[in-house]
Amino acid sequence: MIDAIAASGLRGRGGAGFPAGRKWASVRDGSDDPGDRYVVANGAEGEPGTFKDRALIAANPYQVLEGLAIAAETLGAAHAFLAIKASFRRQREVLDRAIAEMRAADLLGVVPITIVEGPDEYLFGEEKALLEVIEGEDPLPRLLPPYIHGLFATRPQVGWSADPGVADAAPEGSNPTLVNNVETFANVAPILDRGPEWYRSLGTVGSPGHVICTVVGDVRRAGVAEVELGRTLAEVVVHIGAGTRPDRALKAVLSGVANPVITAADIDVPVSYEGMAAIGSGLGACGFIVYDDTRDMVAVARGVSRFLFVESCGQCPPCKQGTGEVTELLDELLAGRATDADIELMGARLTTVTDSNRCFLGAQEQRVIGSLLRAFPADFVAHLEGAAPAEPVSIPKLVDILDDGTAIHDERQERKQPDWTYADGA
């Protein structure tokens, strides 16, 4: 099984694109004292501009569950989990129905599968924080990755908190845990059915297969669709979003809030891991937020920075304080009160925001905001030279995409505070 997944070239669809076969093998091989093994399907989708996981689960939960069950059997897991947000009510309903149907038909194997619901916080989707939620804790990332320190392990560390005496009561072992995105698991059964060579015939050499993309923002319609890897981003924006709004030109595209901005000059980049890397960006979760020539990119930068500041957990002070200070400086810039010294200070904070980081959030701030500064200097200079104050741009945290192409955003996000409460008490 693992050899077939490795031969197919399947890469994780959660954002990093790590080779799935290698990840499965690392969990199988474990450590000298592995303890139990676990498998987790990550459906805790929260990357801005992304709706692929919810669309996939709603359309075909069976293929996700089949891939999860195959992985659990292959690795000899003690238990398998599928994690989604408690707010994903439609997805929970279809998963419950699918599990009942597949169990009745004896199609889920012998490894128990449990659905876990978690909070709406962005970091719930981070794999180390996701394990904390499965164990009943808040989504605060651990130090070590799941294949080294997995579920219910007590050594070498237990994450953010632990019940008194748990280290003495629990058996020793690192409990290597496989965490893959639900889209990754949905690829498993077709690969095993049709063969690795079939999968390799799709996409590119470095990025085989197909991928589910979301397109939102300044487009004629928002949408989600599966496309073959290697198509250009320009084609994807037109195919899914029907292109930019009438009489408007594309200015920039964000691949979520984890990768450097893609400018109009690079819009013909192939949608592949190597294609995006070649222009200094990344594929991420294939959630593409399109901005047209009416947009002020300083306002976009402020929206990204505030989102990351609010969603940062606070375990790493350079991240929480750095994202907060960058957000404040961008607010000053939008209001016409910033100076050259403030831009220099922003650059300094972007240099240190990743210090002692437990997760990738600080690096996201560094990558996205830094790229916007480099790619759109005229927008920043205009505000330093007295351009009219601009309204901040909210980053689209998606609740739904309707059949008519309307994107429904989480209107509460702008009221969310850095301690994860809401200004209106909601």
N, C-alpha and C positions, 0 to 999 in steps of 0.2 A: 504493500500500500504506500509506504513512505517513498520507496524508490519510484513508483509511478508518479506521485505528486511532485517529487523532485525533478524527474525527467520532463514533466510538462512545463516547467518554468513558472508555475503559478506563484505570483507575488501577493503578499498581504494587501487587502483592500482597505485597511484601516487608516492609511495615510503614509506610513513609512515605506511600504513596498518591499518588506523583507521577504526573501525566498521562503515559501511556506514549507517545502520539504525539509529545508535545513532547520527550521524552527521545530517541526515535529520531531526530527531526529534528536535535537538537543534535549527535548523533554523526555524522550524515550531513554536516552543514554543517562540522563540525570547525573547524580553524584555518587560517591562511594556509599552514602547512606541516604537514599532518596526518600524513603518513607512511601507515602501514597502519591499517586499522580491524579491530576484533575484536568478537565478540559472546560474552557469557557468560551461561549460565543458572545462577542461584544456587539450588542445592538443599542447601546446607550448613546445614540447619535446626538451630537450637539454642536458640531462644527458649523459656524455661520455659513449660510448659502448652500447647505447640504440637506437633501431629503431622500437620499438613495436607499438607506437601510430600511426606513419606514415603508417606502414604496415597495421594496423587495419583499419584506415580511407580509405586507398586506396582499400582495399578488401571489406569492408562492412560498408559504411557510414550510411546506413539505420538503422542498429541496434544501432549505437551510437546516432543518432538523435531521434530514438524512445525512448530510455532511458532518454535522455535529456527532451523531451516533456512530458513524464510521470512524471518526477520529478517536472517540472515546474507547471503542473496541480495539482499535489499532494500538493505542498506547496503554491499554490495560488500566484505564482510569477507574478510580473508586466512585466517582460521581461526575456528572456533567451539568453545567449551568448555562442558561441563556439569560443575559442581563439586558433589560430595557428600562426606560424611564416610566415611572408610575403614570405620567401624563399620556403615555402612548396607549390609550384605551382600545382603539380599534385594533392595533397590533396584538395587544394582549388577548383579545377575544379570538382572533384567528389562530393564534398560537395554541391557545387552550383547546380549540376545536380540532386543530391538526394533530396535536399530541394524543388526544383521545381516540381519534380515528386511526392513527398509525399504531398505537398500542393495541387497539382491538384487532388490527390486522397483523400483529406481531412483527412490525417493521422498525422498531426502535432498539432492538438488541437487549442486552441484559443490564447495561449501565444505566442507573437512574438519571433522569433529566429533570431539572428543576428550573422554573422561571423565577427570576429575581427582579423585583421592581426597585428602582432607586430614585434619587432626587433629580431635579431639573438642572442641577449645577453642571457647568461645562466640564469640570474635572472628573465627573463620573465616567466619562468616556476614556480617560487615561487609564491604561491597563493596570498600573499598580494601585491607583485609587479605586478602580473597579473591584479589585480583590478585597479591599477594605469594606466596601459596601456589601459584598456577598457575606462577609463575616459580621455584618451588623453595625459597622462603624460609618463615620462620615467619609466622603470622598476626598481623603487627604493622601497624596501619593507617598508610597514607601520609598525606601532608599534603593532597594535591589529589585531587579526585574523578576517576573513570575517564574521564568525557567530556572532561576537560582533559588528564589525564596517564594514558594507558592502558597496556595490556600491552606489555612489552618496550621501553618508551620510555626514553630516557636524559636527556631534558631536559624540564622544568627540575630535576627531582630524581629519584632512583632508589629512594626508599623507605628501608628500614632499612639495607640493606647492598647492596654490589655487588662483583662480581669485579673484581680489578685489571685495568685496561685496557678494561673493557667500554664506557666512554664513547667511547673512540677507535675501537673495532672496530665498534660498532653504527651503523647509519644514523641520521641525525638525523630527528626527527619526534615529535609528541606522541602519535601512535597512538590516537586517540579510541576508547574501548571502551564498548559498550553492556552494562550489567549489569541484567538483569531477573530477578525471582523465577520459578521454574518454573511457578507457578500463573498468572503473567502471560502467559507464552508459551503455556500451554494454552488461553487465551482467543482467541488470534490466528486460528486456522483457522476456528472457528465464526463469528467476526465477519466474516471475508472471505467465508465461504460464505453466510451468511444476511443479511449487510448490517448497517451501523452502526445503522440504524433499529430493527432487531430487538433489538439489544443495548440500545439506549436505552429500549426498551419495558419492560425489566426493571429492578428496583431503583428508585432515586430520581433526581431531576434531577442532584444533585451526586455521586451514587454509583451509576452505572448497573451493571446486571449482577447477578451472584451471587458468593458468596464461600464458601470452605471454612472452617468453624469447628471448633475443638476445644473441648470442655468437660470439665474435670477438677476434682478437689478434693472438696468435701463435697457430692457429688451421688450419686444412686442408682446411676448407671453413668457411666463415662467414654466418650466417643465422638467421632467425627468425621463431619461431614455438610456437604453443600453447601446453602446457603440463599440466598434472594433478599435482596439488600440492602434495608434499610428495615424488616425485621421487628424487633420489640422484643427487647432482650436477655433479658427475662423469658421470651418465647416460645422463644428459642433455647436457654436453659438447660433448659426443660422438654422441648422437642422432641429435643434431643440427650442431655441428662443425666438426663431424667425427674424433674427438680426436686431439691430438697434432700432430705437423709436424713429418715427418719420422725421426726415430732415435733420437727423443727428448723426454724428460720427463717433465711432468708438474711441475712447481715450485710454482706458486701462481695464484690466481684468485682475481680480484677486482670486487665487486658488485657496478659498477659505481664508483664515487668518493665521496660517502657519508658514506661508511661503512668500518670498519676495514678489513684488508686483510684476505683472506682465504688461508691457506697454503695447500701443497700437503697432509699433514697428515690428513686434515679435508675434503678432496675432496668427501668423501662419505656422507657428511652432507645432510639431507633432504632439498629440496627446499621448505621451508615453513617458516612462520614468527617465529614460536617457534623453529624450527630446527636451523635457522641461529642465533637466540638469544642465543641458548644453547652453541654455540662455540664463542660467543662474537662478532658476526658480524650482518649483517642485509640483508634482501631481497631486499630492495630498489625498483627500477623500473625493476628489473630482467635483467639488462644489464651486462653480465658477460664478463670481459676482461681477457683473459687467457695469462699467461706468462710462457714460458718454461725455461729449465735450462741454456739457453744461456744468460738470462737477468740479468743485474745488477740492483738490487732492489733500490740502491741509485739513479740510473738514473730514475727509475720509480717514486720514491718519488719526485724527482725534477720536473718531468713532471706533477704530480698531484698538487704539491704546486704552480707551475707557473700558471697552469690553474685556480686555485682558486684565486690566487693573481690578475691575469688579470681580472677575471670576478667579483671580489668583487666590490660593488658599491661605497665604500668609505664613506658611512654615519657613519660607526662605525670605528674610527681610530685604535683601537686595532686589528681589523680584517684586514684592508687594510695594515697597517704597519707591523703587525705580519706575515701575509702570505708572504709579500714582503721580510722581513728579513729572514724568513726560506728558501725562494727560493734562496736568495743570499748565505746563508750558505751552502746549498746543491750544488750550483754552485762551491763554493770554495772547497768543499769536493771532487767533481768529478774531479776538476783540480789538486788535490793533495796538496792543500795549507791550508787545515783546520787542527785544533788542537783539543785536548780533550776539551779545553775551548769553542771552537765553538760548540761542541756537547752539552755541558752543557747549552750554551746560546740558542741553538735551543730548548732544553727541556723547558727552562724558557719561551720562546716565545709561545710555544704550550700551556703552562698553562694559559696565559693571552689573547690568541687570541679570546676567546669567550666573553670577557668583554663587556658589554653593547650591545650585538648583537641584531639586529632586525630580523635576519633570521638565518638559520641553517648553513650557509656557513663556518663561523669560527669553528663551531663544527666539520664540515667535515674535515677541515685541521687538527684539533686536533686528530680526530679518525683515519684517514687514515695514516698520517705521523707517528703518535705515534705507530700505530700497525706495520708499516714497520720497525721502529727502534727496536721494541721488537722481531719481528718474524725473522728478518734477520740481527742480530748483526754482523755476520761474513762479510757481504758485506760492512758494514760501517767501521768496523775495518780495512779491507783490504785497504781502501782508506786512512785511517789515517796512515797506515804503509807503504805507498808508492806504492800502486797498480797503474798500468798504468791508465792515465786519460781515462774516459769513456764518450761517447756521450750521451747527454740527450735523454730520450725516450718521444716522443710525445704521448699525451693521445688522443685516437681516438674519435674525434667529428665527428659523421657520417653524411654524406650527402646522401648516398644511399647504398644499398646492392643489387648487381646485381644477376641475376638468376644463374650465374655460381659460386656464392659464393664469389665474389670479393667485399670487403668493400671499398667504396669510402669515403675518409676522407676530412675534410675541411682543405685544405692546407694553408689557411690564418691564422689559429689559432696561429701558432708559430710567426706570424708577428703582432699579436694583442698586443696592448699596454695597460697599466693599466688604461688609460682614455677612453678605448673602441674605440680608433682610430687604424689605422694600419700603421706600419712603412713605407710602400711603398705608403701610401696615398689611398689605395684601400678602 
